Amino acid sequence: MSVVRVKAIVEGYTEERFIKGILAPYLGARGVYLSPIRVMTSRSLNKRGGLNDFLKPKQHIETTLKNDREAYCTTLFDYYALPHEFPGMDDLERIHGAQARVVHLEAALSAVIGDGRFFSYLALHEFEAMLFSDLDQLEQGCATLARTGSRKKLEAVLHACGEPEAIDDGPHTAPSKRLADLFPGFEKPVHGIAVADRIGVDGIRAACPHFDAWVRKLESLA
């Protein structure tokens, strides 16, 4: 089985750990070698992570494609709080539904990059939504942090939204905000990765159709 290499441009340390420790081994068994690269946010200070503007990730994607012409390239950015100059944002108000908006933005980014080896992915609405894929694992992974009644509140969130990727992106109701409220002391790089590992890629795919479509695309490269 031939191995296909894919570089994933990610926005932070948690996403880097998720790909390196969880998603890459899963895809590696299927002939796809996925490696994460964090966005350089300040070259002078050698800082990485976060999307404060669009220019830096765009340059990073283009440089990655230029420097390795045998590899594919994708992204793992949060849809939540994207910079206003991100491709496709001007047309967003006329598009109804978060799923349709994310697909629109992904297509707009791919069009701007203009390379057949590149395809974008935006997490709906952010990485933390994946952690709602299995409430048992989420609850157990954050057991020492949980407030009283957290399980009922988690169930209420999913009941109201329908699925993890539909949890909205309000400043007080985004997945990360809900987790911080229900599990004081929750740390995305620590507890988030531990919960994602407990759930597993297949568990996340089963609950998150947009994430599943991205993984299917990655699998198809092999």
C-alpha positions in Angstrom: 0.0 0.0 0.0 1.5 3.4 -1.1 1.6 6.1 1.5 0.1 9.6 0.8 1.5 12.5 2.7 -0.8 15.3 3.9 0.3 18.5 5.7 -2.4 19.9 8.0 -2.1 23.6 8.9 -3.6 24.0 12.3 -4.3 27.0 14.5 -3.1 25.9 17.9 -1.4 23.4 20.2 -4.5 21.4 20.9 -5.2 20.8 17.2 -1.6 19.9 16.7 -1.8 17.3 19.5 -5.1 16.0 18.2 -3.7 15.3 14.8 -0.4 14.0 15.9 -1.6 11.7 18.7 -5.1 10.7 17.5 -6.0 11.4 13.9 -2.6 10.7 12.3 -2.3 7.1 13.7 -5.9 6.4 12.6 -5.2 7.6 9.0 -1.7 6.1 9.0 -3.3 2.6 9.2 -5.2 3.5 6.0 -2.1 4.7 4.0 -2.4 8.4 4.7 0.5 10.1 6.6 -0.9 13.2 8.2 1.4 15.7 9.9 0.4 18.9 11.6 2.0 22.3 11.3 1.0 25.2 13.5 0.4 28.5 11.9 3.3 31.0 12.6 1.7 34.1 14.1 4.8 36.1 14.8 8.0 35.1 13.1 10.1 37.6 15.0 9.1 36.1 18.3 8.8 32.5 16.9 5.3 32.3 18.2 2.8 29.9 16.7 -1.0 29.3 17.1 -4.2 31.3 16.7 -5.8 33.0 13.7 -5.5 36.8 14.4 -5.7 37.6 10.6 -5.9 35.8 7.3 -2.5 36.8 5.8 -0.4 34.6 7.9 -2.3 31.3 7.5 -2.6 32.1 3.7 1.2 32.5 3.4 1.8 29.4 5.5 -0.4 27.3 3.3 1.2 28.6 0.1 4.7 28.1 1.5 3.9 24.6 2.6 2.6 23.7 -0.9 5.6 25.3 -2.5 8.1 23.6 -0.3 6.7 20.1 -0.7 5.2 19.5 -4.1 4.5 15.8 -3.5 2.3 16.4 -0.5 -1.4 17.4 -0.1 -2.3 20.2 2.3 -5.4 20.8 4.4 -6.4 22.9 7.4 -7.9 22.4 10.9 -9.3 25.9 11.8 -12.3 26.7 14.0 -15.2 28.3 12.2 -15.9 30.2 15.5 -14.3 33.7 15.6 -12.6 33.5 12.2 -10.9 36.8 11.2 -13.2 39.1 9.3 -11.0 39.1 6.2 -11.2 35.3 5.8 -12.3 34.4 2.2 -16.0 34.3 1.7 -17.0 36.3 4.8 -18.5 39.1 2.8 -21.1 36.7 1.4 -21.9 35.0 4.6 -25.1 36.8 5.6 -27.0 35.6 2.6 -26.2 32.0 3.4 -28.5 30.2 5.8 -27.3 27.5 8.2 -24.0 27.0 9.8 -23.2 23.9 7.8 -23.8 25.7 4.5 -21.8 28.7 5.7 -18.8 26.5 6.6 -18.9 24.7 3.3 -19.0 28.1 1.6 -16.0 29.4 3.5 -14.0 26.2 2.9 -14.7 26.5 -0.9 -13.7 30.2 -0.8 -10.4 29.4 0.9 -9.6 26.6 -1.5 -10.4 29.0 -4.4 -8.0 31.6 -3.1 -5.2 29.1 -2.6 -5.9 27.7 -6.1 -3.9 24.5 -5.9 -5.5 21.1 -6.6 -3.5 19.6 -3.7 -5.2 21.8 -1.2 -8.6 21.3 0.5 -9.7 23.2 3.5 -11.5 22.1 6.6 -13.2 24.3 9.3 -14.4 22.7 12.5 -18.0 23.3 13.2 -18.1 25.5 15.3 -14.8 24.7 17.0 -12.7 21.8 18.1 -14.5 21.5 21.5 -17.7 20.5 19.8 -16.2 17.1 19.0 -16.0 16.4 22.7 -19.8 16.3 22.9 -19.8 13.3 20.6 -19.9 10.9 23.6 -21.3 12.4 26.8 -20.2 9.4 28.9 -16.6 9.8 27.9 -16.8 13.6 28.3 -18.2 13.2 31.8 -15.7 10.6 32.8 -12.8 12.5 31.3 -13.7 15.6 33.2 -15.1 14.0 36.4 -12.9 15.8 38.8 -14.0 19.2 37.3 -17.7 18.7 37.0 -20.3 20.9 38.7 -23.3 19.3 40.2 -25.9 18.6 37.5 -23.4 18.8 34.7 -24.7 15.6 33.0 -28.3 16.9 32.8 -27.0 20.2 31.3 -24.9 18.4 28.7 -27.9 16.3 27.7 -30.0 19.5 27.5 -27.4 21.1 25.2 -27.4 18.2 22.8 -31.2 17.9 22.9 -31.6 21.6 22.0 -28.9 21.6 19.3 -29.5 18.1 17.8 -25.8 17.2 17.4 -22.4 18.4 18.5 -21.5 20.3 15.4 -24.8 22.2 15.7 -23.9 23.7 19.1 -24.0 27.4 18.3 -21.1 29.9 18.2 -22.4 32.6 20.5 -19.9 34.4 22.8 -21.4 32.7 25.8 -22.8 29.5 24.3 -20.0 28.2 22.0 -18.9 24.7 22.9 -15.8 26.0 24.7 -17.8 28.4 26.8 -20.3 25.7 27.8 -17.4 23.4 28.8 -15.8 26.1 30.9 -19.1 26.7 32.7 -19.8 23.0 33.3 -16.2 22.0 34.1 -14.4 24.8 35.9 -10.7 24.5 35.3 -11.2 22.8 31.9 -8.1 23.1 29.8 -8.4 22.4 26.1 -4.9 21.0 25.5 -5.1 18.7 28.5 -8.7 17.6 29.2 -9.8 18.2 25.6 -7.2 15.9 24.1 -7.8 13.3 26.9 -11.6 13.2 26.1 -11.0 13.1 22.3 -8.7 10.2 22.8 -11.3 8.4 24.9 -14.0 8.9 22.3 -11.8 8.0 19.4 -11.9 9.0 15.7 -14.7 6.6 14.9 -16.8 7.9 17.8 -16.4 11.5 16.6 -17.1 10.6 13.0 -20.4 8.9 14.1 -21.6 12.1 15.8 -20.1 14.8 13.6 -21.0 14.5 9.9 -18.9 17.5 8.8 -15.8 16.1 10.5 -16.6 12.7 9.0 -16.7 14.1 5.5 -13.3 15.6 6.0 -11.9 12.3 7.2 -13.5 10.5 4.3 -11.8 13.0 1.9 -8.4 12.3 3.6 -9.0 8.5 3.4 -9.9 8.8 -0.3 -6.4 10.1 -1.1 -5.0 6.6 -0.5 
